[in-house]
Amino acid sequence: MSKFERKSFVDDKLGQTVTYEFSDYRFSKNEIDFNYSLPKNYALKYFEKIDINPLEKGAKAPDFVAIDFENREFSEKNFVGNKTLLLFSSTGCGASKDVSDFMYSSDFKLSNKLNLINFFTTDSKEIVQKYFKNKANKFPIIADRKDIENSYKISVFPVLYVINYDGIIEQTYIGEEITDFFKANKSE
């Protein structure tokens, strides 16, 4: 085998391809050191941004107004008096899928002390609706809002902002840290 490719598809469209190339190998019963090199400057096809600079702890969460799939309006007013989670995800991102699979599983319930809004800012409403076709709609979902993505300085997916009662960013989580946060904050 000289090449192995892993492809992920969303709605029958190629989202990403990871290619592993092998050379100078031989099969042996003896244990040997396996030398490999990781791809340089690898990024998802959709999101070829390299710098990860989310908003910092202590910053005021940017204002926004958005309509979710249930035609409910959400804005920074939702932060007042509530601890709010803003989750930025993508249908073409494997880490976002892992977080979504955990959050939308039948046995997961978020603590009553927390409100969550799930953003799919670079995905169209149609793509996100297909993505959630067989999942219970537990949280407000907002799609196709690149302007909100930009104001929250999203350069990778997934990113979770924890916003306190006064609209201040209390904490930021990226990637698998998000699932750990949800495990620690699930309702029993």
BELMOWO-V557416 format. One record per residue. RES is the residue in three letters. BURIAL is b if it has 16 or more other ideal C-beta (glycine too) atoms within 10 Angstrom, else e. Layout:
res={RES	RES}
burial={BURIAL	BURIAL}
This chain:
res={MET	SER	LYS	PHE	GLU	ARG	LYS	SER	PHE	VAL	ASP	ASP	LYS	LEU	GLY	GLN	THR	VAL	THR	TYR	GLU	PHE	SER	ASP	TYR	ARG	PHE	SER	LYS	ASN	GLU	ILE	ASP	PHE	ASN	TYR	SER	LEU	PRO	LYS	ASN	TYR	ALA	LEU	LYS	TYR	PHE	GLU	LYS	ILE	ASP	ILE	ASN	PRO	LEU	GLU	LYS	GLY	ALA	LYS	ALA	PRO	ASP	PHE	VAL	ALA	ILE	ASP	PHE	GLU	ASN	ARG	GLU	PHE	SER	GLU	LYS	ASN	PHE	VAL	GLY	ASN	LYS	THR	LEU	LEU	LEU	PHE	SER	SER	THR	GLY	CYS	GLY	ALA	SER	LYS	ASP	VAL	SER	ASP	PHE	MET	TYR	SER	SER	ASP	PHE	LYS	LEU	SER	ASN	LYS	LEU	ASN	LEU	ILE	ASN	PHE	PHE	THR	THR	ASP	SER	LYS	GLU	ILE	VAL	GLN	LYS	TYR	PHE	LYS	ASN	LYS	ALA	ASN	LYS	PHE	PRO	ILE	ILE	ALA	ASP	ARG	LYS	ASP	ILE	GLU	ASN	SER	TYR	LYS	ILE	SER	VAL	PHE	PRO	VAL	LEU	TYR	VAL	ILE	ASN	TYR	ASP	GLY	ILE	ILE	GLU	GLN	THR	TYR	ILE	GLY	GLU	GLU	ILE	THR	ASP	PHE	PHE	LYS	ALA	ASN	LYS	SER	GLU}
burial={e	e	e	e	e	e	e	b	e	b	e	e	e	e	b	b	e	e	e	e	e	e	e	e	e	e	e	e	e	e	e	e	e	e	e	e	e	e	e	e	e	e	e	b	e	b	b	e	e	e	e	e	e	b	b	e	e	e	e	e	b	b	e	b	e	b	e	b	e	e	e	e	e	b	e	e	e	b	b	e	e	e	e	b	b	b	b	b	b	b	b	b	b	e	b	b	b	e	b	b	e	e	b	b	e	e	e	e	e	b	e	e	e	b	b	b	b	b	b	b	b	b	b	e	e	e	b	b	e	e	b	b	e	e	e	e	e	b	e	b	b	b	b	b	b	e	e	b	b	e	e	b	b	b	b	b	b	b	b	b	b	b	b	e	e	e	b	e	b	e	e	b	b	b	b	e	e	b	b	e	b	b	e	e	e	e	e	e}
